[in-house]
Amino acid sequence: PQERARLIERVKAERSVRDAEVMMRTNSGDRRRFLISSNLIKLGKKRCLLTIGNDITERKQAEEALQQLNATLEHRVAERTVALRESEERFRAFLDHAPNLAFIKGLDGRYLYANRPFQEAFGLDQKSLIGKSDIELFPREQADQFQSNDHQVLESGKAMKFEEIAL
Protein backbone atom coordinates (compact mmCIF):
# COMPACT_ATOMS: atom_id res chain seq x y z
CA PRO A 1 0.00 0.00 0.00
CA GLN A 2 2.81 2.46 0.74
CA GLU A 3 4.44 1.91 -2.64
CA ARG A 4 1.07 2.28 -4.38
CA ALA A 5 0.44 5.56 -2.53
CA ARG A 6 3.94 6.85 -3.47
CA LEU A 7 3.35 5.89 -7.11
CA ILE A 8 0.00 7.71 -7.20
CA GLU A 9 1.53 10.84 -5.63
CA ARG A 10 4.38 10.75 -8.12
CA VAL A 11 1.98 10.43 -11.07
CA LYS A 12 -0.09 13.31 -9.74
CA ALA A 13 3.03 15.47 -9.46
CA GLU A 14 4.71 14.45 -12.72
CA ARG A 15 1.60 13.43 -14.76
CA SER A 16 3.42 10.21 -15.80
CA VAL A 17 5.92 7.73 -14.46
CA ARG A 18 8.08 5.41 -16.55
CA ASP A 19 9.66 2.17 -15.38
CA ALA A 20 9.15 2.53 -11.65
CA GLU A 21 10.16 -0.61 -9.81
CA VAL A 22 7.57 -1.60 -7.19
CA MET A 23 6.76 -4.57 -4.98
CA MET A 24 3.19 -5.93 -5.19
CA ARG A 25 1.28 -8.75 -3.58
CA THR A 26 -0.71 -11.18 -5.66
CA ASN A 27 -4.15 -12.46 -4.59
CA SER A 28 -2.42 -15.51 -3.15
CA GLY A 29 -0.17 -13.27 -1.03
CA ASP A 30 3.03 -13.81 -3.01
CA ARG A 31 5.30 -10.79 -3.29
CA ARG A 32 6.31 -9.96 -6.86
CA ARG A 33 8.51 -7.20 -8.29
CA PHE A 34 6.98 -5.17 -11.14
CA LEU A 35 8.21 -2.50 -13.51
CA ILE A 36 5.35 0.01 -13.74
CA SER A 37 4.61 2.83 -16.17
CA SER A 38 1.63 5.02 -15.35
CA ASN A 39 -0.07 8.08 -16.86
CA LEU A 40 -2.73 10.35 -15.44
CA ILE A 41 -5.59 10.56 -17.97
CA LYS A 42 -9.16 11.89 -18.11
CA LEU A 43 -12.06 9.70 -19.14
CA GLY A 44 -14.87 12.14 -19.56
CA LYS A 45 -14.74 14.22 -16.39
CA LYS A 46 -13.09 11.49 -14.33
CA ARG A 47 -9.31 11.44 -13.65
CA CYS A 48 -7.86 7.95 -13.97
CA LEU A 49 -4.53 6.20 -13.94
CA LEU A 50 -3.55 4.23 -17.04
CA THR A 51 -0.99 1.76 -15.76
CA ILE A 52 1.02 -1.02 -17.38
CA GLY A 53 3.18 -3.37 -15.36
CA ASN A 54 5.65 -6.10 -16.22
CA ASP A 55 6.48 -8.79 -13.70
CA ILE A 56 10.27 -8.75 -13.38
CA THR A 57 10.55 -11.01 -10.34
CA GLU A 58 12.44 -13.79 -12.10
CA ARG A 59 14.75 -11.33 -13.84
CA LYS A 60 15.59 -9.66 -10.51
CA GLN A 61 16.20 -13.07 -8.91
CA ALA A 62 18.48 -14.02 -11.79
CA GLU A 63 20.37 -10.72 -11.46
CA GLU A 64 20.84 -11.27 -7.72
CA ALA A 65 22.01 -14.84 -8.30
CA LEU A 66 24.43 -13.59 -10.94
CA GLN A 67 25.78 -10.95 -8.54
CA GLN A 68 26.30 -13.61 -5.87
CA LEU A 69 28.06 -15.89 -8.35
CA ASN A 70 30.21 -13.00 -9.52
CA ALA A 71 31.19 -12.18 -5.92
CA THR A 72 32.03 -15.85 -5.31
CA LEU A 73 34.09 -15.99 -8.51
CA GLU A 74 35.97 -12.79 -7.62
CA HIS A 75 36.73 -14.24 -4.18
CA ARG A 76 38.04 -17.47 -5.71
CA VAL A 77 40.14 -15.57 -8.25
CA ALA A 78 41.63 -13.47 -5.44
CA GLU A 79 42.44 -16.61 -3.42
CA ARG A 80 44.02 -18.32 -6.41
CA THR A 81 45.97 -15.20 -7.33
CA VAL A 82 47.48 -15.16 -3.83
CA ALA A 83 48.25 -18.89 -4.08
CA LEU A 84 49.84 -18.41 -7.52
CA ARG A 85 51.95 -15.51 -6.27
CA GLU A 86 53.14 -17.60 -3.30
CA SER A 87 53.91 -20.52 -5.60
CA GLU A 88 55.92 -18.27 -7.94
CA GLU A 89 57.83 -16.86 -4.96
CA ARG A 90 58.71 -20.40 -3.80
CA PHE A 91 59.74 -21.34 -7.35
CA ARG A 92 61.98 -18.27 -7.68
CA ALA A 93 63.50 -18.76 -4.21
CA PHE A 94 64.26 -22.40 -5.04
CA LEU A 95 65.83 -21.68 -8.43
CA ASP A 96 67.70 -18.60 -7.21
CA HIS A 97 69.47 -20.78 -4.62
CA ALA A 98 70.14 -23.69 -6.98
CA PRO A 99 73.75 -24.00 -8.17
CA ASN A 100 72.75 -24.53 -11.80
CA LEU A 101 72.00 -21.89 -14.37
CA ALA A 102 68.25 -22.02 -15.03
CA PHE A 103 66.00 -20.02 -17.33
CA ILE A 104 62.63 -20.10 -19.04
CA LYS A 105 62.07 -19.02 -22.63
CA GLY A 106 58.85 -18.60 -24.55
CA LEU A 107 58.24 -20.52 -27.76
CA ASP A 108 59.47 -17.43 -29.62
CA GLY A 109 62.89 -17.87 -27.95
CA ARG A 110 62.59 -14.81 -25.71
CA TYR A 111 63.59 -15.03 -22.06
CA LEU A 112 60.76 -15.04 -19.52
CA TYR A 113 62.87 -15.78 -16.44
CA ALA A 114 66.47 -16.46 -15.47
CA ASN A 115 67.67 -17.47 -12.01
CA ARG A 116 70.28 -15.56 -10.00
CA PRO A 117 73.25 -17.84 -10.95
CA PHE A 118 72.39 -17.30 -14.65
CA GLN A 119 72.23 -13.53 -14.15
CA GLU A 120 75.53 -13.51 -12.24
CA ALA A 121 77.31 -15.73 -14.79
CA PHE A 122 76.43 -13.39 -17.66
CA GLY A 123 76.39 -10.08 -15.78
CA LEU A 124 72.73 -9.49 -16.59
CA ASP A 125 69.71 -8.65 -14.48
CA GLN A 126 66.03 -9.63 -14.96
CA LYS A 127 65.17 -6.27 -16.52
CA SER A 128 67.85 -6.51 -19.19
CA LEU A 129 67.00 -10.18 -19.87
CA ILE A 130 63.22 -10.41 -19.98
CA GLY A 131 61.78 -10.24 -23.47
CA LYS A 132 65.18 -10.55 -25.17
CA SER A 133 66.37 -13.33 -27.46
CA ASP A 134 69.78 -15.01 -27.48
CA ILE A 135 70.83 -12.92 -30.49
CA GLU A 136 70.19 -9.74 -28.51
CA LEU A 137 72.22 -10.94 -25.52
CA PHE A 138 75.11 -13.08 -26.74
CA PRO A 139 77.70 -13.16 -29.54
CA ARG A 140 76.26 -14.48 -32.81
CA GLU A 141 78.03 -17.87 -32.79
CA GLN A 142 76.97 -18.54 -29.21
CA ALA A 143 73.39 -17.38 -29.86
CA ASP A 144 73.16 -19.64 -32.93
CA GLN A 145 74.26 -22.62 -30.81
CA PHE A 146 71.66 -21.84 -28.11
CA GLN A 147 68.90 -21.43 -30.69
CA SER A 148 69.85 -24.63 -32.48
CA ASN A 149 69.60 -26.57 -29.22
CA ASP A 150 66.25 -24.91 -28.43
CA HIS A 151 64.90 -25.96 -31.85
CA GLN A 152 65.99 -29.57 -31.29
CA VAL A 153 64.08 -29.66 -27.98
CA LEU A 154 60.98 -28.10 -29.54
CA GLU A 155 61.02 -30.49 -32.50
CA SER A 156 61.50 -33.60 -30.35
CA GLY A 157 59.06 -32.52 -27.66
CA LYS A 158 61.31 -34.14 -25.08
CA ALA A 159 63.79 -32.97 -22.47
CA MET A 160 67.35 -33.10 -23.79
CA LYS A 161 70.82 -32.48 -22.36
CA PHE A 162 73.33 -30.22 -24.06
CA GLU A 163 76.76 -29.04 -23.19
CA GLU A 164 76.91 -25.42 -24.22
CA ILE A 165 79.95 -23.20 -24.13
CA ALA A 166 79.19 -19.65 -23.11
CA LEU A 167 81.67 -16.80 -23.16
Backbone as numpy.savetxt, mean C-alpha at the origin, in Angstrom:
# Nx Ny Nz CAx CAy CAz Cx Cy Cz
-38.35 9.98 14.92 -39.16 11.20 14.92 -38.32 12.47 14.92
-37.17 12.46 15.63 -36.35 13.65 15.66 -35.75 13.94 14.28
-35.30 12.91 13.61 -34.72 13.11 12.28 -35.79 13.59 11.30
-36.99 13.05 11.40 -38.09 13.48 10.53 -38.38 14.95 10.77
-38.44 15.36 12.05 -38.72 16.76 12.39 -37.61 17.67 11.85
-36.34 17.25 11.98 -35.22 18.05 11.45 -35.31 18.18 9.94
-35.68 17.06 9.27 -35.80 17.09 7.81 -36.91 18.06 7.38
-38.04 18.01 8.05 -39.16 18.91 7.71 -38.75 20.37 7.93
-38.07 20.67 9.02 -37.62 22.04 9.29 -36.63 22.49 8.22
-35.77 21.60 7.83 -34.77 21.95 6.80 -35.45 22.22 5.47
-36.45 21.41 5.11 -37.18 21.63 3.85 -37.94 22.95 3.90
-38.54 23.24 5.03 -39.25 24.51 5.18 -38.30 25.70 4.99
-37.10 25.58 5.54 -36.13 26.67 5.46 -35.49 26.77 4.07
-35.20 25.65 3.46 -34.45 25.65 2.20 -35.33 25.36 0.98
-36.58 24.98 1.18 -37.56 24.63 0.16 -37.28 23.26 -0.49
-36.03 22.76 -0.39 -35.74 21.41 -0.88 -34.47 20.90 -0.19
-34.40 19.59 -0.12 -33.24 18.93 0.46 -32.85 17.79 -0.48
-31.56 17.68 -0.75 -31.08 16.61 -1.63 -30.14 15.68 -0.86
-30.39 14.41 -0.98 -29.50 13.37 -0.46 -29.17 13.52 1.02
-30.18 13.72 1.82 -30.01 13.73 3.27 -30.03 12.29 3.77
-29.06 11.94 4.59 -29.00 10.59 5.11 -29.76 10.56 6.44
-30.76 9.68 6.52 -31.58 9.60 7.73 -31.82 8.14 8.12
-32.07 7.95 9.42 -32.39 6.62 9.94 -33.91 6.55 10.08
-34.52 5.45 9.62 -35.97 5.27 9.73 -36.25 3.88 10.27
-37.42 3.76 10.87 -37.88 2.44 11.34 -38.93 1.93 10.38
-38.84 0.64 10.09 -39.86 0.01 9.25 -41.05 -0.37 10.15
-42.14 -0.82 9.55 -43.30 -1.26 10.33 -42.96 -2.39 11.28
-41.98 -3.20 10.89 -41.58 -4.32 11.77 -40.62 -3.86 12.87
-40.21 -2.59 12.85 -39.33 -2.07 13.89 -37.86 -2.07 13.52
-37.52 -2.62 12.35 -36.12 -2.62 11.91 -35.68 -1.18 11.62
-34.43 -0.91 11.95 -33.86 0.41 11.63 -33.14 0.30 10.29
-33.45 1.23 9.40 -32.85 1.24 8.06 -32.32 2.63 7.78
-31.24 2.72 7.00 -30.65 4.00 6.63 -31.15 4.34 5.23
-31.64 5.57 5.07 -32.18 6.03 3.78 -31.47 7.30 3.34
-31.41 7.45 2.02 -30.95 8.69 1.41 -32.21 9.37 0.88
-32.53 10.54 1.45 -33.81 11.21 1.18 -33.58 12.50 0.41
-34.45 12.73 -0.58 -34.55 14.03 -1.25 -35.99 14.46 -1.10
-36.18 15.74 -0.73 -37.53 16.22 -0.43 -37.70 17.65 -0.92
-38.88 17.93 -1.49 -39.23 19.28 -1.95 -40.55 19.69 -1.31
-40.65 20.97 -1.01 -41.89 21.55 -0.52 -42.69 21.97 -1.76
-43.91 21.44 -1.89 -44.75 21.76 -3.05 -46.14 22.18 -2.57
-46.92 22.74 -3.48 -48.31 23.08 -3.19 -49.20 22.25 -4.09
-50.18 21.62 -3.48 -51.21 20.90 -4.22 -52.51 21.65 -3.93
-52.90 22.45 -4.89 -54.03 23.34 -4.64 -53.59 24.38 -3.63
-54.28 24.47 -2.51 -53.89 25.42 -1.47 -53.11 24.75 -0.35
-52.89 23.45 -0.48 -52.25 22.69 0.59 -50.74 22.55 0.33
-49.92 22.86 1.37 -48.47 22.64 1.27 -48.18 21.18 1.61
-47.34 20.58 0.77 -47.01 19.15 0.95 -45.51 18.95 0.75
-45.06 17.82 1.22 -43.68 17.39 0.98 -43.70 16.30 -0.08
-42.92 16.48 -1.12 -42.71 15.43 -2.12 -41.35 14.83 -1.77
-41.36 13.58 -1.36 -40.14 12.96 -0.84 -39.87 11.65 -1.55
-38.60 11.43 -1.86 -38.14 10.18 -2.46 -37.00 9.68 -1.59
-37.04 8.40 -1.28 -35.98 7.83 -0.44 -35.44 6.53 -1.02
-34.16 6.34 -0.88 -33.50 5.10 -1.30 -32.92 4.43 -0.07
-33.22 3.17 0.11 -32.68 2.41 1.22 -31.20 2.10 0.93
-30.32 2.65 1.75 -28.88 2.45 1.54 -28.26 1.65 2.69
-29.08 0.93 3.41 -28.61 0.19 4.58 -27.50 -0.79 4.21
-27.72 -1.60 3.19 -26.71 -2.59 2.81 -25.44 -1.92 2.33
-25.59 -0.84 1.57 -24.41 -0.13 1.08 -23.59 0.41 2.25
-24.27 1.00 3.24 -23.57 1.53 4.41 -22.89 0.41 5.20
-23.57 -0.73 5.32 -22.96 -1.87 6.01 -21.72 -2.36 5.26
-21.83 -2.40 3.93 -20.68 -2.82 3.12 -19.53 -1.83 3.27
-19.84 -0.53 3.29 -18.79 0.48 3.46 -18.11 0.34 4.82
-18.89 0.10 5.87 -18.32 -0.07 7.20 -17.45 -1.32 7.26
-17.94 -2.40 6.64 -17.15 -3.64 6.62 -15.85 -3.42 5.86
-15.92 -2.69 4.77 -14.73 -2.39 3.98 -13.74 -1.54 4.78
-14.25 -0.57 5.53 -13.38 0.25 6.38 -12.70 -0.60 7.45
-13.44 -1.53 8.04 -12.86 -2.41 9.05 -11.79 -3.31 8.43
-12.08 -3.85 7.25 -11.10 -4.70 6.57 -9.86 -3.89 6.20
-10.06 -2.67 5.76 -8.95 -1.80 5.40 -8.08 -1.51 6.63
-8.71 -1.23 7.76 -7.97 -0.98 9.00 -7.18 -2.23 9.41
-7.80 -3.39 9.28 -7.12 -4.65 9.61 -5.93 -4.87 8.68
-6.14 -4.62 7.39 -5.07 -4.79 6.41 -3.92 -3.82 6.69
-4.24 -2.56 6.99 -3.19 -1.59 7.30 -2.41 -2.02 8.53
-3.10 -2.55 9.52 -2.43 -3.04 10.74 -1.48 -4.19 10.41
-1.96 -5.13 9.59 -1.12 -6.27 9.21 0.09 -5.83 8.39
-0.13 -4.89 7.47 0.99 -4.37 6.67 2.02 -3.71 7.58
1.55 -2.93 8.54 2.47 -2.27 9.47 3.26 -3.31 10.27
2.59 -4.35 10.75 3.28 -5.41 11.50 4.32 -6.10 10.63
3.94 -6.41 9.41 4.86 -7.12 8.51 6.01 -6.23 8.06
5.75 -4.93 7.94 6.81 -4.00 7.59 7.85 -3.97 8.69
7.41 -3.94 9.95 8.33 -3.96 11.09 9.11 -5.27 11.08
8.43 -6.39 10.86 9.09 -7.69 10.84 10.12 -7.76 9.70
9.75 -7.22 8.54 10.68 -7.21 7.40 11.90 -6.36 7.71
11.68 -5.20 8.30 12.79 -4.31 8.65 13.73 -5.01 9.64
13.16 -5.68 10.63 13.98 -6.40 11.61 14.75 -7.53 10.95
14.09 -8.23 10.03 14.75 -9.33 9.32 15.91 -8.79 8.46
15.69 -7.67 7.79 16.76 -7.07 6.98 17.93 -6.63 7.86
17.62 -6.08 9.04 18.68 -5.66 9.96 19.50 -6.87 10.42
18.83 -7.98 10.72 19.55 -9.20 11.12 20.42 -9.70 9.97
19.86 -9.70 8.77 20.58 -10.14 7.57 21.84 -9.30 7.37
21.68 -7.98 7.43 22.82 -7.07 7.24 23.86 -7.26 8.35
23.41 -7.38 9.59 24.34 -7.56 10.71 25.13 -8.86 10.52
24.44 -9.92 10.10 25.10 -11.20 9.88 26.14 -11.08 8.77
25.74 -10.56 7.62 26.67 -10.48 6.49 27.79 -9.48 6.72
27.50 -8.39 7.45 28.55 -7.40 7.71 29.64 -7.95 8.63
29.33 -8.98 9.41 30.31 -9.58 10.30 30.88 -10.90 9.75
30.43 -11.29 8.57 30.98 -12.50 7.94 32.34 -12.15 7.33
33.26 -13.10 7.30 34.59 -12.81 6.75 34.61 -12.73 5.22
33.61 -13.28 4.57 33.59 -13.34 3.12 33.03 -12.05 2.52
33.43 -11.79 1.30 32.84 -10.69 0.55 31.48 -11.17 0.05
30.44 -10.41 0.31 29.10 -10.82 -0.11 28.38 -9.62 -0.72
27.59 -9.89 -1.76 26.84 -8.82 -2.41 25.61 -9.40 -3.07
24.69 -8.52 -3.40 23.47 -8.90 -4.12 23.37 -7.97 -5.33
23.11 -8.59 -6.49 22.91 -7.82 -7.71 21.52 -8.13 -8.26
20.94 -7.17 -8.93 19.69 -7.40 -9.63 19.96 -8.16 -10.91
18.92 -8.60 -11.58 19.08 -9.32 -12.84 19.73 -8.46 -13.91
19.67 -7.14 -13.74 20.31 -6.23 -14.70 21.80 -6.04 -14.40
22.31 -6.73 -13.36 23.73 -6.67 -13.03 24.11 -5.50 -12.14
23.14 -4.76 -11.66 23.44 -3.61 -10.79 23.41 -4.05 -9.33
24.30 -3.47 -8.55 24.43 -3.83 -7.14 23.24 -3.31 -6.34
22.69 -4.19 -5.50 21.60 -3.84 -4.60 22.10 -3.78 -3.16
23.16 -4.53 -2.88 23.71 -4.58 -1.52 25.12 -5.16 -1.60
25.98 -4.67 -0.72 27.31 -5.26 -0.55 27.65 -5.18 0.93
28.21 -6.27 1.47 28.52 -6.27 2.91 29.77 -5.43 3.20
30.02 -5.22 4.48 31.13 -4.36 4.92 32.48 -4.87 4.41
32.80 -6.19 4.51 34.09 -6.64 3.97 34.25 -6.34 2.47
33.17 -6.43 1.70 33.23 -6.10 0.27 33.56 -4.62 0.10
32.86 -3.79 0.86 33.08 -2.34 0.77 34.52 -1.98 1.14
35.01 -2.60 2.22 36.38 -2.31 2.68 37.42 -2.80 1.67
37.18 -3.97 1.08 38.15 -4.53 0.13 38.31 -3.64 -1.10
37.21 -3.00 -1.53 37.27 -2.19 -2.74 37.24 -0.69 -2.47
37.23 -0.31 -1.20 37.24 1.11 -0.86 35.98 1.83 -1.33
34.86 1.14 -1.23 33.58 1.71 -1.67 32.60 1.72 -0.50
31.62 2.59 -0.57 30.55 2.55 0.44 29.23 2.24 -0.27
28.18 1.95 0.54 26.87 1.57 -0.04 26.39 2.61 -1.06
26.53 3.88 -0.72 26.01 4.93 -1.60 26.69 4.93 -2.96
27.99 4.68 -2.98 28.69 4.69 -4.27 28.53 3.37 -5.02
28.03 2.34 -4.34 27.84 1.01 -4.95 26.45 0.79 -5.52
25.45 1.14 -4.72 24.06 0.79 -5.06 23.66 1.40 -6.40
23.10 0.52 -7.24 22.63 0.96 -8.56 23.70 0.96 -9.64
24.93 0.65 -9.27 26.02 0.65 -10.25 26.27 -0.76 -10.76
26.85 -0.84 -11.95 27.22 -2.13 -12.54 28.72 -2.32 -12.37
29.19 -3.52 -12.67 30.62 -3.82 -12.56 31.44 -2.88 -13.44
30.94 -2.58 -14.63 31.68 -1.72 -15.57 31.87 -0.33 -14.99
30.92 0.13 -14.19 31.03 1.46 -13.59 31.97 1.47 -12.38
32.28 0.31 -11.83 33.06 0.26 -10.60 34.48 -0.30 -10.75
34.69 -1.16 -11.73 35.95 -1.88 -11.82 36.58 -1.69 -13.20
37.89 -2.00 -13.30 38.54 -1.96 -14.62 37.83 -2.90 -15.60
37.88 -2.57 -16.86 37.10 -3.28 -17.89 37.33 -4.79 -17.87
38.57 -5.24 -17.83 38.88 -6.67 -17.87 38.26 -7.39 -16.67
38.37 -6.77 -15.52 37.82 -7.35 -14.29 36.29 -7.37 -14.37
35.69 -6.27 -14.82 34.23 -6.18 -14.94 33.71 -7.24 -15.92
34.42 -7.43 -17.02 34.00 -8.45 -18.01 34.00 -9.83 -17.38
35.03 -10.13 -16.55 35.11 -11.42 -15.89 33.92 -11.60 -14.94
33.62 -10.57 -14.13 32.50 -10.64 -13.19 31.18 -10.86 -13.94
30.99 -10.12 -15.01 29.74 -10.24 -15.77 29.61 -11.59 -16.45
30.71 -12.11 -16.94 30.70 -13.43 -17.56 30.27 -14.49 -16.56
30.81 -14.41 -15.35 30.44 -15.37 -14.30 28.96 -15.20 -13.91
28.51 -13.96 -13.83 27.10 -13.72 -13.51 26.19 -14.34 -14.57
26.56 -14.20 -15.84 25.74 -14.76 -16.93 25.69 -16.28 -16.86
26.81 -16.90 -16.49 26.83 -18.37 -16.37 25.85 -18.83 -15.28
25.83 -18.11 -14.16 24.92 -18.46 -13.06 23.48 -18.28 -13.52
23.19 -17.16 -14.16 21.82 -16.90 -14.62 21.36 -17.93 -15.64
22.23 -18.32 -16.56 21.86 -19.30 -17.58 21.66 -20.68 -16.99
22.47 -21.06 -16.02 22.35 -22.40 -15.43 21.21 -22.46 -14.42
20.93 -21.34 -13.78 19.90 -21.32 -12.74 20.33 -22.01 -11.47
21.63 -22.24 -11.32 22.16 -22.94 -10.16 23.27 -22.12 -9.51
23.51 -22.40 -8.22 24.63 -21.77 -7.55 25.93 -22.34 -8.13
26.89 -21.47 -8.31 28.19 -21.90 -8.87 29.31 -21.23 -8.07
30.49 -21.85 -8.09 31.66 -21.28 -7.44 32.60 -20.77 -8.51
33.18 -19.60 -8.24 34.17 -19.03 -9.15 35.31 -18.48 -8.32
36.48 -18.55 -8.88 37.61 -17.85 -8.27 37.83 -16.62 -9.15
37.62 -15.47 -8.55 37.75 -14.22 -9.30 38.92 -13.44 -8.74
39.67 -12.82 -9.63 40.79 -12.00 -9.21 40.35 -10.55 -9.33
40.43 -9.85 -8.21 40.03 -8.45 -8.19 41.21 -7.59 -7.80
41.40 -6.52 -8.54 42.52 -5.60 -8.24 42.08 -4.58 -7.23
